[in-house]
């Protein structure tokens, strides 16, 4: 495998991020060879509005991918084409967004009993 095609692991990815990366509004990782755990390095980017993960075939449904993607509060565009992500990730994205909206409208977290009704 050529060096340019090696999978970038989480620690390596963190070192590649420049100072001030939390101000990113648009990020394309199109076709990158990125380890799925490296996505956690991007969690919580407050200003990220567009994220292109097209072609990251190594991304598949898992307990950590959906929540990381759902953490992007300002995200307006997400390209997941040609990945191995499926229903689990879509459910996490849509449910997490609805839950955040309800909590915002209520001004507080929903009680556990209410959460179980929407699960």
C-alpha contacts under 8 A as a table, 3 or more apart, distances in Angstrom:
res1	aa1	res2	aa2	distance
1	X	5	X	6.30
1	X	6	X	6.53
2	X	5	X	5.28
2	X	6	X	6.53
3	X	6	X	5.30
5	X	32	X	8.00
5	X	33	X	6.15
6	X	33	X	6.27
7	X	33	X	4.53
7	X	34	X	5.17
7	X	35	X	5.86
8	X	12	X	6.22
8	X	13	X	6.16
8	X	33	X	6.03
8	X	34	X	4.71
8	X	35	X	5.61
8	X	38	X	7.66
9	X	12	X	5.41
9	X	13	X	6.14
9	X	34	X	6.59
9	X	35	X	5.13
9	X	37	X	7.39
9	X	38	X	6.10
10	X	13	X	5.10
10	X	14	X	6.29
10	X	35	X	6.60
10	X	37	X	5.77
10	X	38	X	3.91
10	X	39	X	7.62
10	X	40	X	7.86
10	X	41	X	7.10
11	X	14	X	5.19
11	X	15	X	6.52
11	X	38	X	7.45
12	X	15	X	5.27
12	X	16	X	6.50
13	X	16	X	5.09
13	X	17	X	6.65
13	X	38	X	6.24
13	X	41	X	7.54
14	X	17	X	5.44
14	X	38	X	7.64
14	X	41	X	6.20
15	X	18	X	7.82
17	X	21	X	6.30
18	X	21	X	5.61
20	X	23	X	5.82
20	X	24	X	7.94
21	X	24	X	5.58
22	X	45	X	5.21
22	X	46	X	6.82
22	X	47	X	7.31
23	X	45	X	7.20
23	X	46	X	7.33
23	X	47	X	5.95
23	X	48	X	7.55
24	X	27	X	7.04
24	X	45	X	7.22
24	X	47	X	6.11
24	X	48	X	5.60
25	X	47	X	5.18
25	X	48	X	4.00
25	X	49	X	5.14
25	X	50	X	6.48
26	X	48	X	5.83
26	X	49	X	5.92
26	X	50	X	4.67
26	X	51	X	6.06
27	X	48	X	7.60
27	X	50	X	6.24
27	X	51	X	5.03
27	X	52	X	6.33
28	X	51	X	5.82
28	X	52	X	4.49
28	X	53	X	6.53
29	X	32	X	5.35
29	X	51	X	7.75
29	X	52	X	5.79
29	X	53	X	5.28
29	X	54	X	7.30
30	X	52	X	5.93
30	X	53	X	5.26
30	X	54	X	4.92
30	X	55	X	5.92
30	X	56	X	7.00
31	X	53	X	7.34
31	X	54	X	6.27
31	X	55	X	4.66
31	X	56	X	5.55
32	X	55	X	7.53
32	X	56	X	6.31
33	X	56	X	6.83
33	X	58	X	7.92
34	X	38	X	6.66
34	X	56	X	7.36
34	X	58	X	7.75
35	X	38	X	5.45
35	X	39	X	7.66
35	X	58	X	7.26
35	X	59	X	7.94
36	X	39	X	5.73
36	X	58	X	6.92
36	X	59	X	5.73
36	X	65	X	7.14
37	X	40	X	5.74
37	X	41	X	7.91
37	X	64	X	7.67
37	X	65	X	7.79
38	X	41	X	5.50
38	X	42	X	7.59
39	X	42	X	5.38
39	X	43	X	6.84
39	X	65	X	7.26
39	X	68	X	6.96
40	X	43	X	5.08
40	X	64	X	7.87
40	X	65	X	7.93
40	X	68	X	6.13
42	X	45	X	6.10
42	X	68	X	7.79
43	X	68	X	5.34
43	X	69	X	7.35
43	X	71	X	6.14
43	X	72	X	6.92
44	X	68	X	7.75
44	X	71	X	5.58
44	X	72	X	5.72
44	X	73	X	7.66
45	X	48	X	5.64
45	X	72	X	6.17
46	X	72	X	6.55
46	X	73	X	6.45
46	X	74	X	6.53
47	X	73	X	7.87
47	X	74	X	5.86
47	X	75	X	7.85
48	X	51	X	7.30
48	X	72	X	6.58
48	X	73	X	7.88
48	X	74	X	5.86
48	X	75	X	5.71
49	X	72	X	7.96
49	X	74	X	5.29
49	X	75	X	4.01
49	X	76	X	5.13
49	X	77	X	6.35
50	X	75	X	5.85
50	X	76	X	6.01
50	X	77	X	4.61
50	X	78	X	5.98
51	X	75	X	7.56
51	X	77	X	6.26
51	X	78	X	5.01
51	X	79	X	6.47
52	X	77	X	7.96
52	X	78	X	5.88
52	X	79	X	4.73
52	X	80	X	6.90
53	X	56	X	5.91
53	X	78	X	7.55
53	X	79	X	5.65
53	X	80	X	5.38
53	X	81	X	7.41
53	X	83	X	7.60
54	X	79	X	5.71
54	X	80	X	5.18
54	X	81	X	4.92
54	X	82	X	5.65
54	X	83	X	6.43
55	X	80	X	7.69
55	X	81	X	6.50
55	X	82	X	4.65
55	X	83	X	5.52
56	X	59	X	5.75
56	X	82	X	6.77
56	X	83	X	5.10
56	X	84	X	7.82
57	X	60	X	7.44
57	X	82	X	6.26
57	X	83	X	4.22
57	X	84	X	5.41
58	X	83	X	6.89
58	X	84	X	6.71
59	X	65	X	7.81
59	X	83	X	5.77
59	X	84	X	5.54
59	X	85	X	6.09
60	X	65	X	7.74
60	X	83	X	6.96
60	X	84	X	4.53
60	X	85	X	4.34
60	X	86	X	7.13
61	X	65	X	6.72
61	X	66	X	7.35
61	X	84	X	7.25
61	X	85	X	5.12
61	X	86	X	6.10
61	X	87	X	7.79
61	X	88	X	5.91
61	X	89	X	5.77
62	X	65	X	5.73
62	X	66	X	7.12
62	X	88	X	7.68
62	X	89	X	7.63
63	X	66	X	6.67
63	X	67	X	7.31
64	X	67	X	5.66
64	X	68	X	6.27
65	X	68	X	5.31
65	X	69	X	6.26
65	X	89	X	7.07
66	X	69	X	5.19
66	X	70	X	6.04
66	X	88	X	7.46
66	X	89	X	4.64
66	X	90	X	7.43
66	X	92	X	5.39
66	X	93	X	6.23
67	X	70	X	4.91
67	X	71	X	6.12
67	X	92	X	6.54
67	X	93	X	7.34
67	X	96	X	7.84
68	X	71	X	5.16
68	X	72	X	7.39
69	X	72	X	6.00
69	X	93	X	6.94
70	X	73	X	7.29
70	X	92	X	6.95
70	X	93	X	5.05
70	X	96	X	6.17
70	X	97	X	6.86
72	X	75	X	5.44
75	X	78	X	7.24
80	X	83	X	5.82
80	X	85	X	7.37
85	X	88	X	7.75
85	X	89	X	6.30
86	X	89	X	5.76
86	X	90	X	6.45
87	X	90	X	5.02
87	X	91	X	5.93
88	X	91	X	5.19
88	X	92	X	6.23
89	X	92	X	5.03
89	X	93	X	6.16
90	X	93	X	5.06
90	X	94	X	6.13
91	X	94	X	5.31
91	X	95	X	5.77
92	X	95	X	5.31
92	X	96	X	5.66
93	X	96	X	5.36
93	X	97	X	6.09
94	X	97	X	5.20
94	X	98	X	6.21
95	X	98	X	5.14
95	X	99	X	6.03
96	X	99	X	5.08
96	X	100	X	6.08
97	X	100	X	5.15
97	X	101	X	6.18
98	X	101	X	5.09
98	X	102	X	6.17
99	X	102	X	5.13
99	X	103	X	6.13
100	X	103	X	5.11
100	X	104	X	6.05
101	X	104	X	5.01
101	X	105	X	6.10
102	X	105	X	5.09
102	X	106	X	6.08
102	X	110	X	7.79
103	X	106	X	5.06
103	X	107	X	5.77
103	X	108	X	5.28
103	X	109	X	5.08
103	X	110	X	6.20
104	X	107	X	4.99
104	X	108	X	6.74
106	X	109	X	7.53
110	X	114	X	6.11
110	X	115	X	6.36
111	X	114	X	5.41
111	X	115	X	6.40
112	X	115	X	4.95
112	X	116	X	6.30
113	X	116	X	5.30
113	X	117	X	6.70
114	X	117	X	5.19
114	X	118	X	6.82
115	X	118	X	5.38
115	X	119	X	6.33
116	X	119	X	5.16
